[in-house]
Amino acid sequence: METINFWRLNHPQYQSQRQEEYINGYGEHPYGLPGIDCKGCGEIWSNVRILPISCPEEYRKNKHITNVSPTPDLVHRNLQSGIAIAIGQKEFKFLPGDKFQPIYLDIKTKPKADFLWSTLGSVLVSERIKNEFEHLQLTGIQFAPVTMRKVGDKLIKYPFEIKHENEFYYEMIITSYSKSPSGAEIITTCEYCGREAFDRNKRRIEMKQDMWNGQDVFFLNTTIWIIVTDRVKKVLQELEATNIVFESLS
Ligand SMILES: [Zn+2]
């Protein structure tokens, strides 16, 4: 069988925090599920996951949706089931900390790079990258438009060449995962909150061929590392996509 190489798609090293901030800005999802304070397992927890789902209108003023303070598990379960009904997907399994669409971008200089590392758990991409990924029908991802909120007029010198100017951006939401790496087998699952625990000391951060579920872009399970295949890497290199590096996982 042909061996496929997997690459972690990451941001480059910046020369300063200011440079990082000016290139990428800050993405904000104002609506999301709070963390959970579970009396079952005694844990207060949330995860980093961005959903391609728009926050239902009737929840946009709900204090639990606009405030990240953890809520008791009973309140959380009611929120989850209410939202699942509101989006018409009764069986949808939410997790504490899930973020909804939309996303807003605040940035001190007009964004120019193809990739913007503006938020945890996803990456923003220029329209030309989105269009090419959609044209190629790459799997494992969905796109949602980014609303530009505060865009400053500061000028910066980019540490890489900008050949393609960009106007519109989209959040690239990663919707698929590899299989769990070895050592990350689930030890316990809380029946109140669904929290799955594994031994962090035993987990090996690696991407083996047999962990691949077949998508072009995905998260390395149990992490928020964005992984791409050789094919995606080649596409991005041909597009001369900026503000990314490929880190070898083999
Ligand atoms: Zn629990």
Residues whose N, C-alpha, C, O or C-beta is under 5 A from the ligand:
A	BS01	ZN	C38 G40 C41 C190 Y192 C193 G194 R195
